[in-house]
Amino acid sequence: MDKREIKSIIEGLLFIWGEPLLASDITEVLDIKENEVHLILKEMMNDFNYNRRGLQIKQTNNSYQLTTRAEHFDWISKLCTPRNDKKLSNAALETLSIIAYKQPITRMEVEALRGVKCDRSINTLVQKELVKEVGRLDKTGRPILYGTTDDFLQYFGLTSLEQLPQLEDFTKLDEDGQLELEFD
C-alpha cells in the first residue's frame, strides 16, 4: 500500500471516528509501525494547513482528530444551532486551574489552596470529563488523586500540558492590584 492510500485511509478513519483516535489504534488497523503513523499524520497536518483546507487534524497527546478550523466558526455557526452547554463557573475554573498545575492532587489539597470546599466543582469537572481520578494517595483514608484528561487539553486547544502558561506569567499585578498576564 502506498503512502497516498495510507493517508486516504487515515483521513477516512478520522472522519468516521469523530472523537480523538489513538495513534496505536490507527497502527493496529493499518498494520504499520506507530512511528510511521505519526510521521504520516504530521505530513497530513502540514498538507491540510498549507492548502488552507476547511478541515484540520488536531493532535492531543497520542491521539488525533479531524476538526473544522476555528477561523471558520462564524460561518459554521450560521448553519448549526449552538448547543446550550453550561459554561464553567468561576469556582470550577479556579479548581480546574489548580488541578492542571498541581496534578496529581487531592481534593483536600485543592481546598487548602482555594480556602473553600471544592466537592461540587470537582464533581462538575469529573462529569464534564475535564478531570479524572488518576490514583490514590498512600496515606490514611487513601484520598483520591485528581488530574486532567485529554478532553481538558482539547477543550482549551492544547496539545500537551507543557503548553500551559508558566505560573510566573500570572504573578505580575498592575497598579490596581489586578493580575497582569505577560505572554511571549
C-alpha positions in Angstrom: 0.0 0.0 0.0 1.5 3.4 -1.0 1.6 6.4 1.2 -1.2 8.2 -0.7 -3.5 5.3 0.0 -2.5 5.2 3.7 -3.2 9.0 4.0 -6.6 8.4 2.4 -7.5 5.6 4.8 -6.3 7.6 7.8 -8.4 10.6 6.7 -11.5 8.3 6.4 -10.8 6.8 9.9 -10.5 10.2 11.5 -13.7 11.4 9.8 -15.8 8.4 10.7 -14.5 8.1 14.3 -15.3 11.7 15.1 -13.6 11.6 18.5 -9.8 11.7 19.1 -8.3 8.4 17.7 -5.2 7.0 19.3 -2.2 6.5 17.0 -1.9 2.9 18.3 -5.5 2.2 17.0 -4.5 3.5 13.6 -1.4 1.4 13.7 -3.5 -1.7 14.5 -5.9 -1.0 11.7 -3.3 -0.3 9.1 -0.7 -2.9 10.4 2.2 -0.4 10.1 4.6 0.9 12.7 3.4 3.6 15.1 6.3 6.0 14.3 5.3 5.8 10.6 1.7 6.7 11.6 2.9 9.8 13.5 5.1 10.8 10.5 2.3 10.4 8.0 -0.1 12.3 10.3 2.4 15.1 10.7 2.6 15.3 6.9 -1.1 15.3 6.6 -1.4 18.1 9.2 1.1 20.2 7.2 -0.7 19.5 3.9 -4.1 20.5 5.4 -2.6 23.7 6.8 -0.6 24.6 3.6 -3.6 24.1 1.4 -5.9 26.0 3.9 -8.4 23.2 3.8 -11.7 23.6 5.7 -10.7 20.8 8.0 -7.6 20.3 10.1 -6.1 17.4 12.1 -5.6 18.3 15.7 -3.2 16.3 17.9 -3.9 15.8 21.6 -1.1 13.8 23.3 -1.1 10.5 21.4 -4.4 10.9 19.6 -5.6 12.7 16.5 -8.9 14.2 15.5 -10.4 15.8 12.3 -11.9 19.2 13.2 -13.1 22.3 11.4 -10.9 25.4 11.5 -11.6 27.8 14.4 -11.4 30.8 12.0 -14.5 29.4 10.2 -16.6 29.4 13.3 -18.8 32.4 12.2 -19.9 30.7 9.0 -20.4 27.3 10.6 -22.4 28.7 13.4 -24.8 30.2 10.9 -25.6 26.7 9.8 -25.6 25.0 13.1 -27.7 25.6 16.1 -25.4 26.3 19.1 -25.5 23.8 21.9 -26.7 25.0 25.3 -23.8 23.6 27.3 -23.5 25.3 30.6 -20.2 27.1 31.0 -17.9 26.5 33.8 -18.4 28.6 36.9 -15.5 30.7 38.3 -15.2 28.2 41.2 -14.9 25.3 38.7 -12.4 27.2 36.6 -10.3 28.0 39.7 -10.5 24.4 40.8 -9.6 23.2 37.3 -6.6 25.6 37.2 -5.2 24.3 40.5 -5.6 20.6 39.3 -4.0 21.4 36.0 -0.9 23.0 37.5 -0.6 20.8 40.7 -1.6 17.4 39.4 -1.8 14.8 40.8 -3.6 16.5 43.7 -6.2 15.6 46.3 -9.5 17.4 46.9 -8.2 18.5 50.4 -5.1 20.0 48.8 -7.2 21.9 46.3 -9.4 23.1 49.2 -6.4 24.2 51.1 -5.2 26.3 48.2 -8.7 27.8 47.4 -9.7 28.2 51.0 -13.2 26.8 50.4 -14.9 23.4 49.8 -14.5 22.1 46.3 -16.7 19.0 46.2 -19.2 20.4 43.7 -16.6 21.9 41.5 -14.7 18.7 41.3 -17.8 16.7 40.6 -18.8 19.1 37.8 -15.3 18.8 36.3 -15.4 15.0 36.5 -18.9 14.9 34.9 -17.7 17.1 32.1 -14.7 14.7 31.8 -12.1 17.5 32.2 -10.8 15.9 35.4 -10.4 12.2 36.4 -9.2 10.1 39.2 -5.6 9.2 38.5 -4.8 7.2 41.6 -4.9 7.2 45.4 -2.6 8.7 47.9 -0.8 6.2 50.0 -1.8 7.5 53.4 -4.7 7.3 55.9 -8.1 7.2 54.1 -6.4 6.7 50.7 -7.7 10.0 49.3 -8.3 10.3 45.5 -5.7 12.0 43.4 -7.1 14.1 40.5 -5.5 15.0 37.2 -6.7 16.5 33.9 -7.9 14.5 30.9 -7.3 14.7 27.1 -10.7 16.3 26.9 -9.2 19.1 29.1 -6.4 19.6 26.6 -8.9 19.5 23.7 -11.3 22.0 25.4 -8.5 24.5 25.8 -6.9 23.8 22.5 -3.7 22.4 23.9 -1.5 19.6 22.5 0.0 18.8 25.9 0.3 20.1 29.5 3.6 21.7 28.5 1.6 24.3 26.6 0.0 25.7 29.8 1.3 29.2 30.5 4.1 29.2 33.1 2.9 30.2 36.6 5.4 33.1 36.6 3.3 34.7 33.9 0.5 35.1 36.4 2.4 36.8 39.2 2.7 40.4 38.0 0.0 42.8 39.4 -1.0 46.1 37.7 -1.4 49.4 39.7 -5.0 48.4 40.7 -3.8 45.1 42.2 -5.2 43.0 39.3 -3.3 40.2 37.7 -1.5 41.3 34.6 -0.6 38.4 32.2 2.5 38.6 30.1 2.9 36.1 27.3 5.7 35.9 24.8 
